[in-house]
Amino acid sequence: MRPEKPKNKLRRQALHIRRKRANDSAQRTKRFNLKKAEAKDSRLREQRLRKNVPLTLDRKRTWDDETDDQLGLSVDVERVKRLKLAREEQDLEGLEQAEGDIDEGEEQGPQRDDEEDSMLEFGSEGDAGSESMSSDREAETRQPRLPNKPPLRTATERATSPTQSTTSTNLNLAPDALVAKFPSLFSTDPPPEPKILITTNINSTLHYEAGLLTNLFPNSVYIRRSAHRYGHKFSVKEISSFATNRLYTSVIVLNEDEKRPSGLTVVHLPHGPTFHFTISSWIEGKKLPGHGRPTSHTPELILNNFRTPLGLLTAHLFRSLFPPQPRLEGRQVVTLHNQRDYIFLRRHRYAFRQRRDSEKHVTGTDGKTVKGIEDVRAGLMELGPRITLKLRRIDKGISRASGQEWEWKARMEKTRTKFQL
């Protein structure tokens, strides 16, 4: 039975403090003993790390069971590709095995004819039995023997571990339906040199922030929108037509709310589509601790964790904003990392140096030292700006008013463990 609490308040507080100290001491002793045991046997630490995997929202991610290539479905394109290849291999193996069985049946055909002739001396019952046996054998030889397919796991069981979120996006896995729907973004020809026109909303005050975008995207220029009371206020469709006639490949509109960047509209020229992003975080480079100064070199591009058809479409859009051949002497890299449908944009400068004696070795996701680079360390310096985006809508073509005809829009999925990118 649980002991009764003292009626005196001070005694109850003292009793609670003693129990808490005793529990903390026991936990501390247990932790120190485990640390000593792991120092003697490294397998204990591996077992503990393998068992104590945090159950995050990424690990709870659920997928749609359909294998369609629609934009609104949360389908892992890489898994669908592997599933199709496995089915094709099973079909080929089944056909080869069936052809082998038919060849064996043709070789054994003369022997079966001799057996049937030897059984003619029996009565009508024997004849009927032989005919039924021969028909059964012929039916067996005609039917192809397909291998037993293993039971398919559910989409939730096929959800991958968080370590796969660190892999780069394979842009060659675009579904055929997506390529046919957006041929300009999935063209097989070499991509043209990007030429980007950057502008803002009408009567915007974000001229400095728009200038930062011209430094982020190569071959871009910023043009202010007219705010004069007697001037013509051009729409996004008219601006896109103006940019298309001057061989621009994209138009970026920086949206403003309360004198802060609130959104980004990217128009792929000449015929669309139009992507609408919201900006949930914007930190310019000079406000970052230990930041560096960017140069005019073309950066390398890393697209990370875009796995669904919608994610591949978004990844191809960002790829069209950067030149295909970076200038490696600048050592600049732009990373677009997707996690829980938020796109984190970061720009760094990297440098390689020798490892100091006080520094640890580089370890992989399994906790083991990576071979070949034991004495090499890479340093990163963030250049900025640090931007967090979220895709809200994709419009068909280039419309005069936003949201008239859309291909996909957010907030259609109510499940928190299902992501669109």
C-alpha positions, 0 to 999 in steps of 0.5 A: 500500500502507498504510505499516507501523506503527512498532514503537515505541508512542510513535511510533505515538501521535505518528503517530496524532495527526498524522494526526488533526490533518491530517484535522481541518484538512482538514475545517475548511478544507472547511467554511469554504470551503463557508460562504463559497460559501453566503454568496455563493450562497444556492441552495447552502445550500438544496441542502445542506439538501434533501440532508442530511435526517436519516433518523430513526425518524419518516421510517422509519415504515411503514403498513399497506396495508389501508384498514380502520378497525380500531383495531389497524391503522396506517392514515393516516386522512387518506390513506385519505380522499384515496384514496376521494375520488380514486376517486370522482372517477375513477369520475365522470369515467369515467361522463361519458366513457362517456355522451359516447361513447354520445351520439356513437355515436347521432349517427353511427347513421344514417350507419352504416345508409347505409353498410351499405345501400350494401354490400348489392350486394356478395356474402356475404363483404362482408355478413359483413365489414360485420356484423363491423365494425358489431358491433365498433363497437357493442361499442366504444361500449358499453364505458366508457373509464376513465382509466388509474390511476397505479400506487399506491406502497407504504405505506412510500413514502407515509410523510410527512415529519417536517414533517407532525408539526407539523400539528394533528389533523383531528377531522372525519376519524373513520371511520364504523365508529369513530363507530358503535362509540363514539357517545358520543365521536363525537357530532354534538351539542354536547359537554356541559360536562365535569365530572371526578371525580379520585381515586387508588388505595386507600391512595395517597399522591399527594394533592398530585399529584392536586391538580395534576390538578384545576388542569390539568383545568377543572371537576374535583374530587378525592375521596380513596378510603377507606383505613380498615380497616373502611371499604368499598373502592369499585371503579372501577365503583362510583365510576363509577356514583356519578359518573354519578348526579351528572352527571359526564362522566369519572372519572380515577384516578391510579395509584401505584408506589413513591410516584410517579405510574405510570399514568392511567386515564380512564373516559368516562361513562356507559358507557365506554370505559376508557383505560389510560395509563402515565406515564413522566415527571412533572415538576411545575411548580415544578421547571421553570426559569423556570416561571409560575403557572397561573390558573383560566382555561380553556385552549386545546387543541391536539391534534397528530399523531393520525393513525390510527383509534386516534389519533383515538379518543384525541384525542376522549377528550382533547377531552371533558376540556376545555370547548369554549369557552376563555377567551382572556384567560388566554392559556393553552394545553394541548398534547397532542403524539403522537410515536412513540406517546408523548403529551407533555402540556405547558401554557404561557402565551403572549404577543406582543411586538415583535421586537428588532433583535438577534432573527432573523425567524420562519422556516417549515419551508422556512427562509424568512421568514414574511410578515406577522409579521416584527416580531412575536415570541411568547414561551412560559412553561411552567406545568406539570406536564410529563407523558409518557403512553403508551396501553396498553389500551382496555377495553370499557365499565366493568368491575369488574376491569381487562382483562376485555374489551378493545377494543385493547391494546398490545404486539401489534405487534413492528415498531419502525417501525410506530406505533399513534397 
